Amino acid sequence: MSSTLLEVTRASHEEVERLERTVVKDLQTEPQNTKDRLYQSHRVRNMIEQITSTTHKIIEIYEDKDNARKDEIAALGGLSSTSSNVNVYSAFYDRLKEIRDYHRRHSAARYVDTTDEYEQLLKEEPAIEFTGEESFGRYLDLHELYNEYINSKFGQQIEYSAYLDVFSDQGKISRKLKLTRQYREYMQRLLEYLVYFFERTEPLQDLERIFSKVTVEFEELWSSGLVEGWGNENHEDGNIQQQIALIDLDYYSTAEQLTEVGPEKLKEALAALGLKTGGTVKQRAERLFLTKDTPLESLDRKHFVKGFRGPEQNGGVAALQSSEDAKAIALMEVKMNKLCDLLSETIVRTKENIEKKHALTYDEIVQEREEDEVQPESESDDEDQQIYNPLKLPMGWDGKPIPYWLYKLHGLGQEFKCEICGNHSYWGRRAYERHFKEWRHQHGMRCLGIPNTKNFNEITSIEEAKHLWERIQEKQGVNKWRPDLEEEYEDQEGNIYNKKTYTDLQRQGLI
């Protein structure tokens, strides 16, 4: 019965309304952790896409380009496109007969409640692909791009943690290196990864609208030459061979490899440099390959076209092509910087995770990742708000600053420094007295070779601790010579005794 256009229209409107209600119901549920939040966002995104596609179908039906909807409405009133006679009753009974025949053929058909189907959408867990390093969208995985960066001409030999600080800053890279194909391909892969990561972690964000706004702002800045790192790029005149190179010859080691570029590209590059453009593809490649190691001024004049006066008068086409390439690279950089701003928290979290992993074993890393997946997020609206704390009071058990009178009562404004603990500061008398039994002070005493006993309470200076330990040793006689116990004697059989034992045995006549 859903074969008619009117029934399809009604069913489509119903589907859109059910999907809208399902989206509202899903968003009213507060996710417990990061994984649930991602599942919810992707579910909502999928339902929005369903609503959009269904709406497009409804619009096509209402536009009625083939007049099918108009004919169906006319048929309900007994009208026909082939006949002008109106027969309402015959049309009604024909329709009634069609409905009865349908139910007679499908008498065993079961009623399906579509509500259950939409309820299942709320329990769906969409398939989201993340690498192990990304930890379900919490961190970035830029290892492949990092390896490409350190092995490139524009990169540096730095650690991965340092790369996370500089990959979004292209100001240190020269313009000449930015115009190379290697940098352009690197920027394309970096932008593709950031876009793919952003779409997976923030599926409800409209990235096309963000990029369209960025592009409009970029066009205004580019026309005025105010793009950061590319100022006056489209107004400057320079060395044609360095800044207006159509083909990056550094990627080719022989002229045979250069033939893969194609005859048209070789012809444009030769024309930009003022060289002859005739001959076969191999001859063109050989002629252009000469400029890799030889400056234009040193080339034989037979390779140049007649009337050639210098590179500055023959670079019109090359300058236009170079300006377009530079504009495309600059636009990619602007888009990448915008994504880095949107993912700033993720970048900081990634760097902290890398620094933490240096101090953990593999088993500890796996255990921490499992705990992060299980542990729910304890985020709330109160915690998201900035706490007003002008006096910088310590936080209490409820996450709020303690009262000022309690701060003064415990003397938390008084600072105590302990030299044994590495000049660590302790605020308040209670924390200061308690720290003598904590691990930091015990470790410092152990490094000095002094036992951490009650005798050394209130001692924070290394010199005072050493002086007190020497006095205790002298008092206990640890360093004093005791001949009765330490002087040794030997009998005729070679047995060794101290002085006291030897004297006692000798008096008893046993020796």
Disulfide bonds with the S-S distance in Angstrom:
none
